[in-house]
């Protein structure tokens, strides 16, 4: 199963607000761009999601929102995760 699409934002309605809008991914991806355009931050968001799904370290102290799609080459699965105030507010799997 691979991650095929991610829509992510953090710190909603705060000065540190940051978003990653509907990034479509393949089996192999290359992130390129000028300095300070969000390459590392994008990869960090994907890594955090992977760690949480694997049951590894989950930092619930920050506001994070993931809307994702996964594919197993047959079906597409949507997964939505909303974290804030040190708890998971909503987690949906379709």
C-alpha positions in Angstrom: 0.0 0.0 0.0 1.3 3.4 -0.9 0.4 7.0 0.0 -1.0 8.6 -3.2 -2.3 11.9 -1.9 -1.8 14.1 1.1 -3.5 17.3 2.2 -2.0 18.6 5.5 -2.2 21.6 7.7 -1.0 22.6 11.1 -1.6 25.4 13.7 -5.0 26.4 12.2 -5.9 30.0 12.9 -2.5 30.7 14.5 0.4 32.7 13.3 2.4 29.5 12.6 -0.2 28.2 10.2 1.2 26.0 7.4 -0.4 23.9 4.8 0.5 21.3 2.2 -2.3 21.2 -0.4 -3.3 18.1 -2.3 0.1 16.7 -3.1 -0.2 13.7 -5.4 2.5 11.0 -4.9 3.8 8.0 -6.8 6.0 5.1 -5.7 9.1 7.3 -6.2 9.0 11.1 -5.7 11.5 13.9 -5.9 11.1 17.2 -4.0 12.9 20.1 -5.6 12.7 23.8 -5.1 14.4 26.9 -3.8 15.5 27.2 -0.3 12.8 27.9 2.4 9.9 26.6 0.2 8.8 23.8 2.4 10.6 20.7 1.0 11.8 19.5 4.4 8.6 20.4 6.2 6.6 18.4 3.6 8.7 15.3 4.1 8.5 15.8 7.9 4.7 15.9 7.7 4.7 12.6 5.7 7.2 11.0 8.1 5.0 12.0 11.1 2.0 10.4 9.6 4.0 7.2 8.8 5.3 7.1 12.4 1.8 7.5 13.9 0.3 4.8 11.6 3.1 2.4 12.6 2.4 3.1 16.3 5.7 4.9 16.9 6.3 8.2 18.6 3.2 10.4 18.2 3.4 14.0 19.3 -0.1 15.0 20.2 0.8 18.3 21.7 0.5 20.2 18.4 -2.4 20.9 16.0 -2.0 18.6 13.0 -4.6 17.7 10.3 -4.1 14.9 7.7 -6.4 14.0 4.8 -4.8 11.3 2.8 -5.4 8.6 0.2 -3.7 5.3 0.0 -3.8 2.7 -2.8 -3.0 -1.0 -2.9 -3.2 -1.0 -6.8 -6.8 -2.3 -6.5 -8.7 0.0 -4.1 -8.3 3.5 -2.8 -8.6 4.2 0.9 -9.1 7.6 2.4 -7.8 8.4 5.9 -8.4 11.5 7.9 -6.7 12.4 11.2 -7.2 15.5 13.2 -5.0 16.1 16.3 -5.1 19.0 18.7 -5.0 19.8 22.5 -3.1 16.7 23.2 -5.7 14.3 21.8 -7.0 12.9 18.6 -10.3 14.6 17.7 -11.3 12.6 14.7 -9.8 9.7 12.8 -11.7 8.3 9.8 -10.9 5.5 7.5 -13.0 4.8 4.4 
